[in-house]
Amino acid sequence: MQPPKSIPDQIYDYVIEQIQSGQIREGERLIEVKIAETLETSRTPVREAFRCLEHEGIIERLPQGGVRVMAISENTVQEIFGIRGALESYAMGLACGQINRDDLDELKIMRNKAFDLIQDKFMSKDEKRRRLFELNTRFHDTVYQAANSQYLLKLINNLRFMVLRIRAAGLREESGWRKAWEDHEQLIEYLEQRDPEKATALMRVHIEPVKKGVEKHSRWKKK
């Protein structure tokens, strides 16, 4: 692990990425020595990274020792999805009037890659989920950028960690992957047609299955 970032900062980024992508799930214990071995570093910078993550409420210390990823509360899920629905629908509406041909072509490439992944019979489910999550994030980021609103982008970025974490939790159901990308395909058509009314309406519907997936898999739902 090399500069410009310090080793603790790089470990911090690694853990955040693992949580956002769903590789590390809520309630899961983080093993200090395992992370140190994975990243080929000593345990000291791992402890420093853990302190930062704990300070930000991302992980919590256990009475018996060690740390685990904080669970997502029901209130947090409801609030984040409400805000996400408003911001993403607004972004989609703005993008309909401003998206360029290069961005549309890029969205289509992502769509094709996603359907190829879904149909792949040899790739593991975990690897497929990881790649689909990355494509899904790129798809939404492209729409955000196409909206061409600095203030909207700042609001979205402020919620980025929680949105990605919740989105990852909601995309665990393999049965919903095809439907999600069929929605994306339809959204691309609405963007090409410059139809903000249909695009914003579909975006609000599009996030509902993800919300249900989060509710199904979150720890607070099982209590």
Secondary structure, DSSP 8 states (H G I E B T S, - for coil): --SSS-HHHHHHHHHHHHHHTTSS-TT-EE-HHHHHHHTT--HHHHHHHHHHHHHTTSEEE-TTSSEEE----HHHHHHHHHHHHHHHHHHHHHHHHH--HHHHHHHHHHHHHHHHHHH-SSS-HHHHHHHHHHHHHHHHHHHHHHH--HHHHHHHHHTHHHHHHHHHHHT--GGGHHHHHHHHHHHHHHHHHT-HHHHHHHHHHHTHHHHHHHHHHSHHHH-
